[in-house]
Amino acid sequence: MTEMNAAAHTGTKRRPARYIYYILFTVSGFSGLIYESIWTHYLKLFLGHAAYAQSLVLVIFMGGMALGAWGISRYSLKIRNLLIGYALVELIVGVLALLFHPVFVKVVNLAYTSLIPNINSLSNINLMKWTLAALLILPQSVLLGTTFPLMSGGVIRRYPDQPGRSLAILYFTNSLGGAVGILASGFLLMGRVGLPGTIVVAGILNLLLAFVVWFISRNKETTGSQSSTAFPAAPGGGSPSRLLYGFLLVAALTGTASFLYEIGWIRMLCLVLGSSTHAFELMLSAFILGLALGGFFIRRRIDRCENVAKTLGFVQLTMGGLALLTLLAYDQTFNLTGMVVKALPKTDQGYLLFNFFSHGLSMLIMLPATICAGMTLPLITYFLISKGYGESSIGRVYSANTIGAIVGVVLGVHVIMPALGLKDVITIGGTIDIVIGLCLLWYVKSHFNRRKWAAAAALLVGFILISIFFIRFDTYKMSSGVFRSGDLNTSNTEILFHKDGKTSSVDVMKYVLNRKENRKGIAISTNGVCVGNLSADESHTISEDNQILLAAIPLSLHPGVRKAATFGMGTGLTAHVLLTDQNLEELDIIEIESAVIEGAKVYGERVANTYNDPRSRIHIEDARAFFSSGKITYDLIVADPTYPWVSGVAGLFSREFYRFINNHINEDGLFVQWLHLYHIDINLVASVIKAVSENFADYAIYFTNDNYISIIAGKRPIAPLADGNVFDIPELRNMLARIGIYRKEDLQLHKLGSKKNLDPLFQSYDIQVNSDYFPVLDLGAVKARYMNADARELIRLRTIALPLVETLEKDPTPRLSRFGTKPINSIADNAAQGMAIYQYFRSLLDPGYFPELTMNEKTSEIVAVIRTMHNKSRFNRGKWENYLVRLMRLTLPYLSPGEMAVIWADIDAAGISSNWTDLFKALGNRDFQQVTRLSATMFPGKVIKSTPTNDYLLTTAMLAFIAVEQPGSAVDLWNRYDNKETPTLALRLLSELAKGVGVPAGGK
């Protein structure tokens, strides 16, 4: 009796060993999906995130697997022990994994430093990059493609009694491992050990697998010739037949349909759950879990199937029908998500629950059809085995299925989605499976009633026609970004444009900005995320302010810009503003999604330069890929991508990207990085600023409105704002006036600081520099968004009741140059009110002076309380001192010593005097020596306890000591403070400056 026959007859003794292989293959699936995920991350860093690049990565990976499976199908009968062959494959894959990161880094550096500079043709550069990408992962992909045929064939040789069950369970365990692996990679490993550590973990698992499989299989040799029990002879001596090719075609077509489902469902769910990396991982895990469950459910039935082809036919029909049903269910996912988002708390626990919900919703959409998909490969393989095509059919079916998947990727992303739309990606996939099912049932018509076949065909074809002509997706809900606030765009919104692009679904919508004033805006969004908006009338939006200043501030800092580039087109307004400068000779506009370029045309004349100016060149490309494919350098590059929590975008805020982009900036050029301050925390902001800092000699940070900052970096010290310049360009001058900017002083008011003063603050945060290989921003930003984190305290460095930025930067007192229009942000509003206060007090001293400005209601109340000092019957000293602090908040940061003296003249006339009034007066005069003397007497006790009053006093004293070049005294005060763990941002800034070398500020 052979060993295999003995196994069949002594199942009790041998069977436990079979489950060892099942468990081991689970681990193989776990590491295999880690590779797919991590290799995709790596190659996108080299090739970019454009649609063709993403498809290319998948084609290389799956093409390699198809090649490996096909190759092993040709030679498996010559391999004496398939399991030892499997162990050898796992060993090689593990070794290559351990070497992957250093090899990748060296190859990419070689490409950028030696290869690309010596290639003149863009097409040749791309060909070189694609070749290198293939060389980096194709060998491992080929090896991974052999694992399922090797393990399946080896197990079936060893345990030939139930080959169908073995196939199904191996498919189940491998897919289950993959579903867990994708989650472990994204939610556990990446955040702890980064990309290099994650791939090393997978490699170690492969090495352990290799050893264990070798150890338990080394003395149990089998050969292809000994496997007749499991693999009966094929008809015609094993030569290929129409039956074989027919079922390989079925495997390929159902693979195509399955990938159409995956592409379509992921895009659909991105509009519901968001486009973050974690959301993608949850969706992909749900898809693979469905495949695993399909193998699990068929395991007991497959060997007992009387007619495998008939069963397969029913599975295909069911899968296609269930896929089409998801089109009907889709609309309700928005309502369900909206309710959940509003119900869950914005806490760590709430975020965890939202991820559970996201995974559950993904499974609700995907599992019914993917369970059927998971049955198809075992059924097709077992059918061919039962017909005598032997173990080679395992690799052939696997290869055909993978080739079909490649076709699905290319068709879904590059043909069906942009040409027909998202809905039809699923519709065509469902149609393919239904047609396959009907053909299979026709093939077994002797076992199936023809009338039933005709009825089923009529019913399902009718369902297909309903899907094509009557089911419509609600673009209002799709554009709403329901995953952010739970709200849906079901009213007060008009969709002006909708298109499902290759990388995202793009909408342009008109919406109500201000119901009372009947103001409307027009927003453009990608996958439900607003990437810019403009006012539909003569007013302006906060996004509009940001887009204009992203161009105007660097043009003012660098008047000699001749060649510029911008990536992240949004509305197209920033590019339009840049092109108002007639000194600009060329502008490259890089946008990854062509549908954005098409949709932004809705803005018409507001962005006419972007489309019509001959100096404008629009490129549909990923930013990293665009710059890596040429040797062009620029005077100015403006980076205005979408939010970094969107998958792939955080790589445009990394140390490696900044190091790379620095090579494309001229010696006196500028790089401008947009960053939002809402839905992000200060730690994540610090991770970005750290990355900028280590790659640029200097940077300055300007806020463009209350929500956004502009980080302006260069190889040389950042120059001061130029006089005139942007205000000499008529069209730009008018656009700036529209947002309340009239002179250089208005732009100066937006400055928060420079590298010398802000860098110590950001370096003090205990967070890694955001990196391509340790993506702390990508992993952390989505949680910060969910929890409504806020980093806008950074802008409050300008609103604190101190001349803080002015003193540290040694800049003149910031002030608005002109008044009378509505200020565009809180700081401009404060500055305007500060000037209104000055004008009011000046009018008291000079009856012939008439104020130009009117104080608002709150400011009038403050001044009224301050003026009670002249009426002893109404004077309340405690209340008065409280309102004095509020008065100082509106005046000290924005008024010059001479203007402050006018206010103090009225206070002095009332005879009011105290330590606080003396302190404020010294601050107004910028007399920091006096401030240090006064503050020393005002601290109660040795320990400075954290209270609002003490925090302000400590901030004042430390600023004064730094100003008079006595940082040691500032450190002494800081050491007495009892809240070093959670100080205000201003205190943290000053403490870090003081602990350094101090910043001489020229105080008296």
Number of C-alpha atoms within 10 A of each C-alpha: 7 10 15 23 19 14 19 19 14 11 15 10 11 16 13 10 15 15 15 14 21 21 14 22 27 24 24 27 27 27 28 25 25 28 27 18 18 23 22 18 20 22 24 22 20 21 24 23 26 21 20 18 19 19 17 22 25 19 22 22 26 25 22 26 27 30 25 27 30 24 19 27 24 14 11 22 19 12 16 16 23 28 29 25 21 24 26 19 22 27 22 17 26 26 15 19 23 19 15 19 19 10 13 18 12 11 16 18 12 12 19 18 11 11 14 21 14 12 15 12 12 13 11 13 20 16 12 16 22 19 12 18 23 19 12 20 23 23 19 22 24 25 23 27 28 28 27 25 29 28 25 27 32 28 22 24 29 30 26 21 19 16 27 27 22 28 27 31 26 29 29 31 26 27 31 25 27 27 28 22 28 30 22 17 27 23 16 14 18 21 18 13 16 20 25 19 18 23 28 21 19 26 27 18 19 27 21 18 22 25 17 16 22 18 12 14 18 13 10 12 16 20 16 20 11 18 24 14 16 24 25 16 17 17 12 9 9 12 9 12 12 8 11 19 14 11 19 23 17 27 27 24 23 31 27 28 30 30 24 29 27 24 19 23 25 22 24 22 23 22 24 30 31 25 24 21 19 23 23 23 21 26 30 23 25 27 28 29 25 27 29 30 26 28 32 22 17 24 25 16 14 25 20 12 15 10 12 20 21 21 18 24 24 19 24 30 26 21 27 32 21 19 27 27 19 19 20 13 12 17 17 11 21 25 16 14 23 21 15 17 22 15 11 14 15 18 14 13 11 17 19 13 15 21 16 13 17 23 20 16 21 24 21 15 24 26 25 21 28 27 24 27 29 29 28 28 26 29 26 23 28 28 23 24 22 19 16 20 24 24 29 24 26 27 29 26 30 30 30 25 26 29 24 25 27 25 19 27 24 20 16 30 24 17 14 22 26 20 15 13 19 24 22 21 26 30 27 22 27 31 24 20 28 27 18 24 27 21 16 21 24 18 14 16 13 9 11 13 12 13 9 10 16 13 11 15 17 12 11 22 15 12 17 20 13 13 22 14 8 10 13 12 15 13 18 19 21 25 27 26 26 27 25 19 15 19 18 18 19 13 9 11 17 15 16 14 18 23 23 23 23 24 22 24 28 28 28 27 22 20 20 18 17 10 10 7 8 9 16 21 19 25 25 27 25 28 27 26 24 20 20 24 26 23 22 19 11 7 13 20 19 19 21 22 22 24 25 21 27 29 25 24 22 27 22 22 19 20 17 15 23 15 20 25 23 25 24 22 25 25 30 25 26 25 30 25 24 27 25 18 21 11 13 18 14 18 25 19 23 23 23 24 24 19 23 28 22 13 21 26 18 17 20 10 12 17 20 16 20 29 19 12 14 12 17 21 15 19 17 17 22 23 24 22 19 19 18 24 21 17 14 12 19 23 21 28 27 25 23 21 23 22 22 22 24 20 19 18 18 24 25 24 27 27 24 19 20 23 15 16 19 23 16 20 20 17 14 17 24 29 29 23 23 23 23 21 21 18 20 27 21 19 20 24 21 23 25 27 25 22 21 30 20 13 19 20 14 21 27 22 21 24 28 27 22 20 19 21 25 29 23 26 27 26 19 14 15 21 15 12 18 14 14 12 19 25 20 11 13 12 14 21 18 14 20 22 15 17 22 22 25 20 19 21 18 19 23 19 22 23 22 23 22 21 21 15 20 20 20 20 20 24 18 13 16 10 15 18 24 27 24 23 21 20 21 24 28 28 21 17 23 25 22 22 18 21 18 16 17 17 20 19 17 18 23 16 20 27 23 18 22 25 25 24 23 20 22 24 17 15 14 14 18 24 21 23 14 15 19 10 12 12 18 19 18 15 22 24 15 20 26 28 25 27 25 23 27 20 22 23 21 21 15 14 14 10 8 9 12 12 16 12 16 17 19 11 8 10 18 16 13 19 18 13 18 22 16 16 21 15 10 10 8 11 15 14 14 9 11 18 16 13 18 18 18 15 19 21 20 25 28 28 28 32 22 18 17 11 21 23 18 18 21 18 13 19 18 13 10 15 9 13 10 9 12 16 17 17 23 22 21 18 24 26 20 22 18 24 17 17 23 23 14 17 19 13 9 14 15 10 8 9 13 19 16 16 10 10 11 16 19 18 19 25 24 25 25 28 33 30 27 28 26 19 19 19 25 17 17 25 21 14 21 25 14 15 18 13 15 14 7 10 15 16 17 21 21 21 21 30 27 21 25 25 15 13 13 23 23 17 18 14 18 12
